Structure formats: C-alpha cells, structure tokens
Amino acid sequence: MSSQLLSGAKILLNCLSREGVECIFGYPGGVTLPLYDALYDCEIRHVLVRHEQNAAFSAQG
C-alpha cells in the first residue's frame, strides 16, 4: 500500500470535482494561495472577481 500526501487544498478540489463542480469564483489572498496553486492541476475553472462579495453573487447566478 503506497501512501500519498495531499494538501488540504488538493483534497478540497478533488472533493469539489467529484461533486460535479465545474467553476468556482474567488478573489485570491494570502490564506487562499495554496488553493490557487492547486488549481493549476485541476480541471475546475476559476473566475476572478474584483471583490469577494461579487464571488457569492456570481456563484448564485
């Protein structure tokens, strides 16, 4: 049995992908940078917003 270390960001993106999430909205900041780094290896599309409140409004549709 091989053990593979995954970061919390990669685990989160894997879970979102398995749930069928195709697009996320966000505004990068210091705390979320590991998540943005992990997005390079993921098929989930990211939409950059200019303000964090806009991310919630955009995701709502």
PyMOL Python script that loads the backbone (N, CA, C, O; Angstrom):
from pymol import cmd

cmd.read_pdbstr("""\
ATOM      1  N   MET A   1       0.843  -1.185   0.000  1.00  0.00           N
ATOM      2  CA  MET A   1       0.000   0.000   0.000  1.00  0.00           C
ATOM      3  C   MET A   1       0.881   1.240   0.000  1.00  0.00           C
ATOM      4  O   MET A   1       1.713   1.414   0.890  1.00  0.00           O
ATOM      5  N   SER A   2       0.705   2.082  -0.975  1.00  0.00           N
ATOM      6  CA  SER A   2       1.502   3.303  -1.035  1.00  0.00           C
ATOM      7  C   SER A   2       0.719   4.443  -0.403  1.00  0.00           C
ATOM      8  O   SER A   2      -0.497   4.555  -0.559  1.00  0.00           O
ATOM      9  N   SER A   3       1.439   5.267   0.301  1.00  0.00           N
ATOM     10  CA  SER A   3       0.778   6.424   0.908  1.00  0.00           C
ATOM     11  C   SER A   3       1.130   7.660   0.096  1.00  0.00           C
ATOM     12  O   SER A   3       2.283   7.870  -0.282  1.00  0.00           O
ATOM     13  N   GLN A   4       0.130   8.457  -0.158  1.00  0.00           N
ATOM     14  CA  GLN A   4       0.319   9.667  -0.946  1.00  0.00           C
ATOM     15  C   GLN A   4      -0.106  10.847  -0.092  1.00  0.00           C
ATOM     16  O   GLN A   4      -1.213  10.869   0.446  1.00  0.00           O
ATOM     17  N   LEU A   5       0.767  11.818   0.029  1.00  0.00           N
ATOM     18  CA  LEU A   5       0.439  13.003   0.805  1.00  0.00           C
ATOM     19  C   LEU A   5      -0.236  14.028  -0.087  1.00  0.00           C
ATOM     20  O   LEU A   5       0.283  14.390  -1.142  1.00  0.00           O
ATOM     21  N   LEU A   6      -1.381  14.484   0.342  1.00  0.00           N
ATOM     22  CA  LEU A   6      -2.113  15.518  -0.383  1.00  0.00           C
ATOM     23  C   LEU A   6      -2.320  16.703   0.537  1.00  0.00           C
ATOM     24  O   LEU A   6      -2.552  16.545   1.736  1.00  0.00           O
ATOM     25  N   SER A   7      -2.235  17.880  -0.032  1.00  0.00           N
ATOM     26  CA  SER A   7      -2.509  19.079   0.755  1.00  0.00           C
ATOM     27  C   SER A   7      -4.016  19.219   0.955  1.00  0.00           C
ATOM     28  O   SER A   7      -4.809  18.613   0.235  1.00  0.00           O
ATOM     29  N   GLY A   8      -4.388  20.010   1.922  1.00  0.00           N
ATOM     30  CA  GLY A   8      -5.807  20.274   2.147  1.00  0.00           C
ATOM     31  C   GLY A   8      -6.457  20.910   0.932  1.00  0.00           C
ATOM     32  O   GLY A   8      -7.622  20.645   0.639  1.00  0.00           O
ATOM     33  N   ALA A   9      -5.714  21.744   0.225  1.00  0.00           N
ATOM     34  CA  ALA A   9      -6.248  22.400  -0.975  1.00  0.00           C
ATOM     35  C   ALA A   9      -6.560  21.375  -2.057  1.00  0.00           C
ATOM     36  O   ALA A   9      -7.603  21.454  -2.705  1.00  0.00           O
ATOM     37  N   LYS A  10      -5.664  20.416  -2.255  1.00  0.00           N
ATOM     38  CA  LYS A  10      -5.899  19.386  -3.274  1.00  0.00           C
ATOM     39  C   LYS A  10      -7.056  18.477  -2.884  1.00  0.00           C
ATOM     40  O   LYS A  10      -7.841  18.063  -3.736  1.00  0.00           O
ATOM     41  N   ILE A  11      -7.161  18.169  -1.601  1.00  0.00           N
ATOM     42  CA  ILE A  11      -8.284  17.350  -1.133  1.00  0.00           C
ATOM     43  C   ILE A  11      -9.596  18.074  -1.380  1.00  0.00           C
ATOM     44  O   ILE A  11     -10.559  17.470  -1.853  1.00  0.00           O
ATOM     45  N   LEU A  12      -9.644  19.368  -1.064  1.00  0.00           N
ATOM     46  CA  LEU A  12     -10.859  20.161  -1.283  1.00  0.00           C
ATOM     47  C   LEU A  12     -11.237  20.185  -2.757  1.00  0.00           C
ATOM     48  O   LEU A  12     -12.401  19.969  -3.095  1.00  0.00           O
ATOM     49  N   LEU A  13     -10.281  20.441  -3.634  1.00  0.00           N
ATOM     50  CA  LEU A  13     -10.572  20.497  -5.062  1.00  0.00           C
ATOM     51  C   LEU A  13     -10.982  19.136  -5.611  1.00  0.00           C
ATOM     52  O   LEU A  13     -11.841  19.060  -6.489  1.00  0.00           O
ATOM     53  N   ASN A  14     -10.381  18.063  -5.107  1.00  0.00           N
ATOM     54  CA  ASN A  14     -10.793  16.722  -5.525  1.00  0.00           C
ATOM     55  C   ASN A  14     -12.239  16.452  -5.125  1.00  0.00           C
ATOM     56  O   ASN A  14     -13.007  15.899  -5.912  1.00  0.00           O
ATOM     57  N   CYS A  15     -12.610  16.836  -3.916  1.00  0.00           N
ATOM     58  CA  CYS A  15     -13.989  16.645  -3.449  1.00  0.00           C
ATOM     59  C   CYS A  15     -14.961  17.465  -4.288  1.00  0.00           C
ATOM     60  O   CYS A  15     -16.014  16.961  -4.680  1.00  0.00           O
ATOM     61  N   LEU A  16     -14.626  18.714  -4.566  1.00  0.00           N
ATOM     62  CA  LEU A  16     -15.500  19.557  -5.383  1.00  0.00           C
ATOM     63  C   LEU A  16     -15.656  18.978  -6.783  1.00  0.00           C
ATOM     64  O   LEU A  16     -16.754  18.972  -7.341  1.00  0.00           O
ATOM     65  N   SER A  17     -14.570  18.498  -7.340  1.00  0.00           N
ATOM     66  CA  SER A  17     -14.609  17.916  -8.677  1.00  0.00           C
ATOM     67  C   SER A  17     -15.490  16.669  -8.711  1.00  0.00           C
ATOM     68  O   SER A  17     -16.268  16.482  -9.646  1.00  0.00           O
ATOM     69  N   ARG A  18     -15.369  15.820  -7.694  1.00  0.00           N
ATOM     70  CA  ARG A  18     -16.202  14.608  -7.630  1.00  0.00           C
ATOM     71  C   ARG A  18     -17.679  14.940  -7.471  1.00  0.00           C
ATOM     72  O   ARG A  18     -18.538  14.156  -7.874  1.00  0.00           O
ATOM     73  N   GLU A  19     -17.979  16.092  -6.888  1.00  0.00           N
ATOM     74  CA  GLU A  19     -19.372  16.515  -6.724  1.00  0.00           C
ATOM     75  C   GLU A  19     -19.913  17.205  -7.972  1.00  0.00           C
ATOM     76  O   GLU A  19     -21.077  17.606  -8.004  1.00  0.00           O
ATOM     77  N   GLY A  20     -19.084  17.345  -8.993  1.00  0.00           N
ATOM     78  CA  GLY A  20     -19.538  17.911 -10.254  1.00  0.00           C
ATOM     79  C   GLY A  20     -19.332  19.405 -10.408  1.00  0.00           C
ATOM     80  O   GLY A  20     -19.861  20.011 -11.340  1.00  0.00           O
ATOM     81  N   VAL A  21     -18.572  20.005  -9.509  1.00  0.00           N
ATOM     82  CA  VAL A  21     -18.299  21.441  -9.610  1.00  0.00           C
ATOM     83  C   VAL A  21     -17.385  21.679 -10.804  1.00  0.00           C
ATOM     84  O   VAL A  21     -16.329  21.057 -10.919  1.00  0.00           O
ATOM     85  N   GLU A  22     -17.791  22.572 -11.683  1.00  0.00           N
ATOM     86  CA  GLU A  22     -17.003  22.878 -12.877  1.00  0.00           C
ATOM     87  C   GLU A  22     -16.370  24.257 -12.821  1.00  0.00           C
ATOM     88  O   GLU A  22     -15.409  24.526 -13.542  1.00  0.00           O
ATOM     89  N   CYS A  23     -16.896  25.138 -11.970  1.00  0.00           N
ATOM     90  CA  CYS A  23     -16.439  26.520 -11.938  1.00  0.00           C
ATOM     91  C   CYS A  23     -16.538  27.053 -10.517  1.00  0.00           C
ATOM     92  O   CYS A  23     -17.521  26.805  -9.820  1.00  0.00           O
ATOM     93  N   ILE A  24     -15.517  27.786 -10.091  1.00  0.00           N
ATOM     94  CA  ILE A  24     -15.562  28.462  -8.802  1.00  0.00           C
ATOM     95  C   ILE A  24     -15.247  29.937  -9.018  1.00  0.00           C
ATOM     96  O   ILE A  24     -14.603  30.304 -10.000  1.00  0.00           O
ATOM     97  N   PHE A  25     -15.697  30.767  -8.109  1.00  0.00           N
ATOM     98  CA  PHE A  25     -15.492  32.205  -8.167  1.00  0.00           C
ATOM     99  C   PHE A  25     -14.700  32.612  -6.936  1.00  0.00           C
ATOM    100  O   PHE A  25     -14.941  32.099  -5.844  1.00  0.00           O
ATOM    101  N   GLY A  26     -13.760  33.530  -7.105  1.00  0.00           N
ATOM    102  CA  GLY A  26     -12.994  33.929  -5.943  1.00  0.00           C
ATOM    103  C   GLY A  26     -12.084  35.110  -6.187  1.00  0.00           C
ATOM    104  O   GLY A  26     -11.937  35.616  -7.300  1.00  0.00           O
ATOM    105  N   TYR A  27     -11.482  35.522  -5.087  1.00  0.00           N
ATOM    106  CA  TYR A  27     -10.543  36.631  -5.070  1.00  0.00           C
ATOM    107  C   TYR A  27      -9.343  36.164  -4.248  1.00  0.00           C
ATOM    108  O   TYR A  27      -9.477  35.979  -3.038  1.00  0.00           O
ATOM    109  N   PRO A  28      -8.178  35.967  -4.861  1.00  0.00           N
ATOM    110  CA  PRO A  28      -7.049  35.395  -4.133  1.00  0.00           C
ATOM    111  C   PRO A  28      -6.509  36.320  -3.052  1.00  0.00           C
ATOM    112  O   PRO A  28      -6.504  37.543  -3.187  1.00  0.00           O
ATOM    113  N   GLY A  29      -6.063  35.700  -1.996  1.00  0.00           N
ATOM    114  CA  GLY A  29      -5.439  36.413  -0.891  1.00  0.00           C
ATOM    115  C   GLY A  29      -4.429  35.493  -0.230  1.00  0.00           C
ATOM    116  O   GLY A  29      -4.288  34.337  -0.629  1.00  0.00           O
ATOM    117  N   GLY A  30      -3.740  35.982   0.753  1.00  0.00           N
ATOM    118  CA  GLY A  30      -2.672  35.223   1.386  1.00  0.00           C
ATOM    119  C   GLY A  30      -3.070  33.850   1.883  1.00  0.00           C
ATOM    120  O   GLY A  30      -2.344  32.880   1.662  1.00  0.00           O
ATOM    121  N   VAL A  31      -4.201  33.750   2.545  1.00  0.00           N
ATOM    122  CA  VAL A  31      -4.632  32.482   3.127  1.00  0.00           C
ATOM    123  C   VAL A  31      -5.057  31.485   2.056  1.00  0.00           C
ATOM    124  O   VAL A  31      -4.905  30.279   2.245  1.00  0.00           O
ATOM    125  N   THR A  32      -5.584  31.964   0.941  1.00  0.00           N
ATOM    126  CA  THR A  32      -6.119  31.071  -0.091  1.00  0.00           C
ATOM    127  C   THR A  32      -5.108  30.731  -1.192  1.00  0.00           C
ATOM    128  O   THR A  32      -5.453  30.025  -2.140  1.00  0.00           O
ATOM    129  N   LEU A  33      -3.890  31.211  -1.087  1.00  0.00           N
ATOM    130  CA  LEU A  33      -2.904  30.953  -2.141  1.00  0.00           C
ATOM    131  C   LEU A  33      -2.624  29.466  -2.372  1.00  0.00           C
ATOM    132  O   LEU A  33      -2.440  29.075  -3.525  1.00  0.00           O
ATOM    133  N   PRO A  34      -2.582  28.615  -1.338  1.00  0.00           N
ATOM    134  CA  PRO A  34      -2.406  27.178  -1.622  1.00  0.00           C
ATOM    135  C   PRO A  34      -3.531  26.609  -2.486  1.00  0.00           C
ATOM    136  O   PRO A  34      -3.292  25.731  -3.315  1.00  0.00           O
ATOM    137  N   LEU A  35      -4.741  27.098  -2.297  1.00  0.00           N
ATOM    138  CA  LEU A  35      -5.863  26.658  -3.122  1.00  0.00           C
ATOM    139  C   LEU A  35      -5.652  27.082  -4.574  1.00  0.00           C
ATOM    140  O   LEU A  35      -5.896  26.298  -5.491  1.00  0.00           O
ATOM    141  N   TYR A  36      -5.206  28.302  -4.781  1.00  0.00           N
ATOM    142  CA  TYR A  36      -4.967  28.786  -6.142  1.00  0.00           C
ATOM    143  C   TYR A  36      -3.802  28.051  -6.795  1.00  0.00           C
ATOM    144  O   TYR A  36      -3.822  27.822  -8.004  1.00  0.00           O
ATOM    145  N   ASP A  37      -2.793  27.679  -6.020  1.00  0.00           N
ATOM    146  CA  ASP A  37      -1.694  26.870  -6.563  1.00  0.00           C
ATOM    147  C   ASP A  37      -2.204  25.503  -7.007  1.00  0.00           C
ATOM    148  O   ASP A  37      -1.791  24.996  -8.050  1.00  0.00           O
ATOM    149  N   ALA A  38      -3.093  24.907  -6.226  1.00  0.00           N
ATOM    150  CA  ALA A  38      -3.626  23.580  -6.552  1.00  0.00           C
ATOM    151  C   ALA A  38      -4.553  23.618  -7.766  1.00  0.00           C
ATOM    152  O   ALA A  38      -4.761  22.589  -8.410  1.00  0.00           O
ATOM    153  N   LEU A  39      -5.103  24.769  -8.084  1.00  0.00           N
ATOM    154  CA  LEU A  39      -5.998  24.882  -9.244  1.00  0.00           C
ATOM    155  C   LEU A  39      -5.278  24.604 -10.564  1.00  0.00           C
ATOM    156  O   LEU A  39      -5.917  24.233 -11.548  1.00  0.00           O
ATOM    157  N   TYR A  40      -3.952  24.782 -10.595  1.00  0.00           N
ATOM    158  CA  TYR A  40      -3.203  24.517 -11.828  1.00  0.00           C
ATOM    159  C   TYR A  40      -3.301  23.056 -12.247  1.00  0.00           C
ATOM    160  O   TYR A  40      -3.234  22.745 -13.436  1.00  0.00           O
ATOM    161  N   ASP A  41      -3.458  22.163 -11.280  1.00  0.00           N
ATOM    162  CA  ASP A  41      -3.522  20.727 -11.565  1.00  0.00           C
ATOM    163  C   ASP A  41      -4.949  20.200 -11.584  1.00  0.00           C
ATOM    164  O   ASP A  41      -5.161  18.988 -11.547  1.00  0.00           O
ATOM    165  N   CYS A  42      -5.914  21.081 -11.640  1.00  0.00           N
ATOM    166  CA  CYS A  42      -7.320  20.694 -11.537  1.00  0.00           C
ATOM    167  C   CYS A  42      -8.079  21.196 -12.766  1.00  0.00           C
ATOM    168  O   CYS A  42      -7.688  22.185 -13.386  1.00  0.00           O
ATOM    169  N   GLU A  43      -9.150  20.516 -13.105  1.00  0.00           N
ATOM    170  CA  GLU A  43      -9.943  20.920 -14.269  1.00  0.00           C
ATOM    171  C   GLU A  43     -11.034  21.926 -13.923  1.00  0.00           C
ATOM    172  O   GLU A  43     -11.756  22.377 -14.812  1.00  0.00           O
ATOM    173  N   ILE A  44     -11.167  22.281 -12.661  1.00  0.00           N
ATOM    174  CA  ILE A  44     -12.168  23.264 -12.259  1.00  0.00           C
ATOM    175  C   ILE A  44     -11.725  24.638 -12.754  1.00  0.00           C
ATOM    176  O   ILE A  44     -10.577  25.040 -12.566  1.00  0.00           O
ATOM    177  N   ARG A  45     -12.644  25.343 -13.382  1.00  0.00           N
ATOM    178  CA  ARG A  45     -12.358  26.680 -13.914  1.00  0.00           C
ATOM    179  C   ARG A  45     -12.555  27.709 -12.809  1.00  0.00           C
ATOM    180  O   ARG A  45     -13.483  27.600 -12.008  1.00  0.00           O
ATOM    181  N   HIS A  46     -11.690  28.693 -12.770  1.00  0.00           N
ATOM    182  CA  HIS A  46     -11.779  29.760 -11.771  1.00  0.00           C
ATOM    183  C   HIS A  46     -12.131  31.073 -12.449  1.00  0.00           C
ATOM    184  O   HIS A  46     -11.570  31.414 -13.490  1.00  0.00           O
ATOM    185  N   VAL A  47     -13.059  31.807 -11.856  1.00  0.00           N
ATOM    186  CA  VAL A  47     -13.421  33.139 -12.333  1.00  0.00           C
ATOM    187  C   VAL A  47     -12.964  34.140 -11.280  1.00  0.00           C
ATOM    188  O   VAL A  47     -13.408  34.100 -10.132  1.00  0.00           O
ATOM    189  N   LEU A  48     -12.080  35.028 -11.682  1.00  0.00           N
ATOM    190  CA  LEU A  48     -11.569  36.053 -10.785  1.00  0.00           C
ATOM    191  C   LEU A  48     -12.564  37.196 -10.698  1.00  0.00           C
ATOM    192  O   LEU A  48     -13.007  37.723 -11.718  1.00  0.00           O
ATOM    193  N   VAL A  49     -12.915  37.580  -9.474  1.00  0.00           N
ATOM    194  CA  VAL A  49     -13.817  38.710  -9.259  1.00  0.00           C
ATOM    195  C   VAL A  49     -13.022  39.855  -8.640  1.00  0.00           C
ATOM    196  O   VAL A  49     -11.913  39.659  -8.142  1.00  0.00           O
ATOM    197  N   ARG A  50     -13.594  41.032  -8.679  1.00  0.00           N
ATOM    198  CA  ARG A  50     -12.883  42.199  -8.154  1.00  0.00           C
ATOM    199  C   ARG A  50     -13.147  42.453  -6.675  1.00  0.00           C
ATOM    200  O   ARG A  50     -12.428  43.222  -6.036  1.00  0.00           O
ATOM    201  N   HIS A  51     -14.172  41.809  -6.131  1.00  0.00           N
ATOM    202  CA  HIS A  51     -14.497  41.949  -4.714  1.00  0.00           C
ATOM    203  C   HIS A  51     -15.080  40.630  -4.236  1.00  0.00           C
ATOM    204  O   HIS A  51     -15.809  39.968  -4.975  1.00  0.00           O
ATOM    205  N   GLU A  52     -14.767  40.244  -3.007  1.00  0.00           N
ATOM    206  CA  GLU A  52     -15.196  38.934  -2.509  1.00  0.00           C
ATOM    207  C   GLU A  52     -16.716  38.781  -2.453  1.00  0.00           C
ATOM    208  O   GLU A  52     -17.223  37.669  -2.599  1.00  0.00           O
ATOM    209  N   GLN A  53     -17.445  39.866  -2.246  1.00  0.00           N
ATOM    210  CA  GLN A  53     -18.913  39.763  -2.259  1.00  0.00           C
ATOM    211  C   GLN A  53     -19.419  39.403  -3.655  1.00  0.00           C
ATOM    212  O   GLN A  53     -20.422  38.703  -3.793  1.00  0.00           O
ATOM    213  N   ASN A  54     -18.734  39.876  -4.676  1.00  0.00           N
ATOM    214  CA  ASN A  54     -19.130  39.544  -6.045  1.00  0.00           C
ATOM    215  C   ASN A  54     -19.005  38.050  -6.320  1.00  0.00           C
ATOM    216  O   ASN A  54     -19.743  37.516  -7.148  1.00  0.00           O
ATOM    217  N   ALA A  55     -18.092  37.370  -5.646  1.00  0.00           N
ATOM    218  CA  ALA A  55     -17.945  35.929  -5.844  1.00  0.00           C
ATOM    219  C   ALA A  55     -19.223  35.209  -5.442  1.00  0.00           C
ATOM    220  O   ALA A  55     -19.682  34.315  -6.153  1.00  0.00           O
ATOM    221  N   ALA A  56     -19.798  35.592  -4.313  1.00  0.00           N
ATOM    222  CA  ALA A  56     -21.041  34.958  -3.859  1.00  0.00           C
ATOM    223  C   ALA A  56     -22.192  35.283  -4.797  1.00  0.00           C
ATOM    224  O   ALA A  56     -22.985  34.404  -5.134  1.00  0.00           O
ATOM    225  N   PHE A  57     -22.288  36.535  -5.221  1.00  0.00           N
ATOM    226  CA  PHE A  57     -23.365  36.925  -6.139  1.00  0.00           C
ATOM    227  C   PHE A  57     -23.225  36.198  -7.478  1.00  0.00           C
ATOM    228  O   PHE A  57     -24.219  35.746  -8.046  1.00  0.00           O
ATOM    229  N   SER A  58     -22.010  36.087  -7.978  1.00  0.00           N
ATOM    230  CA  SER A  58     -21.781  35.420  -9.260  1.00  0.00           C
ATOM    231  C   SER A  58     -22.086  33.929  -9.174  1.00  0.00           C
ATOM    232  O   SER A  58     -22.674  33.359 -10.093  1.00  0.00           O
ATOM    233  N   ALA A  59     -21.694  33.309  -8.088  1.00  0.00           N
ATOM    234  CA  ALA A  59     -21.943  31.876  -7.926  1.00  0.00           C
ATOM    235  C   ALA A  59     -23.434  31.585  -7.812  1.00  0.00           C
ATOM    236  O   ALA A  59     -23.900  30.527  -8.235  1.00  0.00           O
ATOM    237  N   GLN A  60     -24.172  32.517  -7.244  1.00  0.00           N
ATOM    238  CA  GLN A  60     -25.619  32.338  -7.102  1.00  0.00           C
ATOM    239  C   GLN A  60     -26.306  32.348  -8.458  1.00  0.00           C
ATOM    240  O   GLN A  60     -27.327  31.689  -8.651  1.00  0.00           O
ATOM    241  N   GLY A  61     -25.744  33.096  -9.390  1.00  0.00           N
ATOM    242  CA  GLY A  61     -26.301  33.127 -10.743  1.00  0.00           C
ATOM    243  C   GLY A  61     -27.013  34.384 -10.972  1.00  0.00           C
ATOM    244  O   GLY A  61     -27.553  34.598 -12.057  1.00  0.00           O
TER     245      GLY A  61
END
""", "prot")
cmd.dss("prot")
cmd.show_as("cartoon", "prot")
cmd.util.cbc("prot")
cmd.orient("prot")
